[in-house]
Amino acid sequence: MAQFQKGNPGRPKGAKNKSPQLMRDRIQALFDNNFELIQEDLESLNPKDRLKFLTDLIPYLLPKLQTTTFSQKIDFQELNEDDLDILIERIMNE
């Protein structure tokens, strides 16, 4: 009798679903093959509709950005005056 194995025997961890990638590829091909016509159609739209069209399609053409967090703690007591000045300057300019 076969013994049960723990874990997911299916798709490897981190593997992407093929359906969304296939759809992105098709939308990209649609844009590549019809760019001039799409540009003309976009120019005929009012600005509000043009923006809606672009924002609706951007997720299919560009990868989503992931939020990142900085988890390393800074010991300010260990920083010298020059390092503190650089850090303050960077914070003030952001």
N, C-alpha and C positions, 0 to 999 in steps of 0.2 A: 504494500500500500504506500502511495506517495505521501511524503511528509510535507506539512504546511510550512512555507517559508515566509518570514516576516518581510514587510516592505511592499512596495508597489512593483509588481512584475512588468508593468506596462512601460510607458514612455520614461526615458531616463530623466533624472532630476535636472531642471534647467532647460530642457528641450522645449523649443517653441512650438506652438500649435501651427499646423501648416495652413489651415483655412484663412486666418487673418493675413498671413504673409502672401498667400496666393491672391487675396483680394487687393492688398497693397500693390503687388506687382501688376495686376490688371489695371488698376486705377492709374498707376504710373505710366503704363504703356498707352492708355487712353490719352493722357495728357501729352505724352511725347509725340504721338501720332496725329494729334489734333490741336496742337498748341495755338496756331494762328486763328483757327475758328473759335476756340475757347476765348482767346484774347479779344476778338471782335465782340463776342457775346457778352463778355464781362464789361466791356466799354459801353455797351448799350444799356446796362443795368444802372439803376440809381445807386448812389453810394451805400445806402443801408443794405440793399439786396446784394451788392457786390461783396461787402464785408461778410455778410452771413454765408454766402457761397464759399468764400475762401476759408472762413473759420470752420465750416462744416467739413471741408476736405483736407485741411492741414493735418489732422491726426492720421490720415491714411498715407500721407506723403512724407512726413517727418517723424522720427522716433520721439516718443514721449521722454521728457527729462525726469529723472528721478530726484526726489529731494534727498539731500545729504545732511548729516549732522556732524558736527565736530565734537568728538567725545574726549579728546585729550585735554587734561586740565593744565593750566599754566600756573606755575608758582611764581608770582610776581616778585616775591622776596629774592628769588634767584637771578632776576634780570638786572643788568647793569643800566646805568643812566642812558647810554646810547640806545640800547635795545628798547627801553621804555619810551624814549622819544620817537623811535621808528614806529612802534606799536600805536602810540597816541596819534601820530600823523596819519597812519593808515585808517584808523577808526574815524578820524575827523573828515577824511576825504571820501568816505563811503556813504 
